[in-house]
C-alpha cells in the first residue's frame, strides 16, 4: 500500500541532518551510560530517518501540512 508523499525539498534535507545528529547523540549517550537519553535520541533518529526515506510524516498529515512542493 503506497503512502501519499507529504515531505519534500528542504524539509526532507533538514530531517536527514537531524536524523544523523540524533544518531550521533544516541551513540554518545549510550556509551556514557545515559540510557534514557540514548534511547530517546535513537527513537528520534529512527523516526526522522523513516520520514526522510518514505517522504511521509504522520504528524504532517494530521496537521494538513504538505512540503512536497518546497524546493523542488
C-alpha positions as CSV (number, residue, x, y, z in Angstrom):
1,X,0.0,0.0,0.0
2,X,1.7,3.2,-1.1
3,X,1.5,6.2,1.2
4,X,1.0,9.7,0.0
5,X,4.0,11.9,0.0
6,X,3.9,15.0,2.2
7,X,7.7,15.6,3.0
8,X,10.0,17.0,0.3
9,X,12.6,19.6,-0.6
10,X,14.2,21.4,2.3
11,X,12.1,19.7,4.9
12,X,13.5,16.3,3.8
13,X,17.1,17.5,3.9
14,X,16.6,19.0,7.4
15,X,15.1,15.8,8.6
16,X,18.0,13.8,7.3
17,X,20.5,16.1,9.0
18,X,18.6,15.9,12.3
19,X,18.4,12.1,12.0
20,X,22.2,12.0,11.7
21,X,22.7,14.4,14.7
22,X,20.3,12.3,16.8
23,X,22.2,9.1,15.8
24,X,25.5,10.6,17.0
25,X,23.8,11.8,20.2
26,X,22.3,8.4,20.8
27,X,25.6,6.6,20.4
28,X,27.4,9.1,22.6
29,X,24.8,9.0,25.3
30,X,24.7,5.2,25.3
31,X,28.5,5.0,25.5
32,X,28.4,7.3,28.5
33,X,25.8,5.1,30.2
34,X,22.9,7.6,29.8
35,X,20.4,5.0,28.6
36,X,17.3,7.2,28.8
37,X,18.7,10.0,26.6
38,X,20.3,7.4,24.3
39,X,17.0,5.6,23.8
40,X,15.0,8.8,23.1
41,X,17.7,10.1,20.7
42,X,17.7,6.7,18.9
43,X,13.9,6.7,18.6
44,X,14.0,10.2,17.2
45,X,16.7,9.2,14.7
46,X,14.6,6.2,13.5
47,X,11.5,8.4,13.1
48,X,13.3,11.2,11.3
49,X,15.1,8.6,9.1
50,X,11.7,7.0,8.3
51,X,10.3,10.4,7.3
52,X,13.3,11.1,5.1
53,X,13.3,7.7,3.3
54,X,9.5,7.4,2.8
55,X,8.7,11.1,2.2
56,X,5.8,10.7,4.6
57,X,5.1,12.1,8.1
58,X,2.0,11.2,10.0
59,X,2.1,14.4,12.0
60,X,2.3,16.5,8.8
61,X,-0.8,14.6,7.6
62,X,-2.7,15.1,10.8
63,X,-1.9,18.9,10.7
64,X,-2.6,19.1,6.9
65,X,1.0,20.1,6.1
66,X,2.5,19.2,2.7
67,X,6.0,20.3,1.9
68,X,6.5,18.3,-1.3
69,X,6.4,21.5,-3.4
70,X,9.1,23.3,-1.4
71,X,12.5,23.5,-3.0
72,X,11.8,21.1,-5.9
